[in-house]
Amino acid sequence: MSDMEISATEPSLSSKDEAAKTSALIAYGLMILGLFTGLFWLVGAIWAMVKKGEAAGTLFEDHYSNIIKTFWWGFGLSIIGFVLAFVVVGYFVLLAVWIWSIYRIIKGLAKITSNKSYNS
């Protein structure tokens, strides 16, 4: 009886969906490390860019777009923050970018571990 309940509540994923989910989880993990080290932020984004084509047509395809957009927006806004750091407001920009990035990554992880697309 419990096997039937589990299969009724969890939709089965195809092998392509599972591979896309695993690759996205790796990218999210690298992005989390990158919040503290910087280098892994870039590695996570590159991983997502490389694997995005393999995830085309899967339930998790939009997670790759989320990771890539988070990287580029975070990168661009961080440059602005560093430039403005000579004026105190730059530190607030950098803090806001860091918090925003954490939010996007946690939201993505919450969705992907529930087998949902990012925009659902």
Summary of the structure (lengths in Angstrom):
residues: 120
radius of gyration: 16.8
end to end distance: 30.0
largest distance: 64.4
contacts: 357
relative contact order: 0.14
helix: 80%
strand: 0%
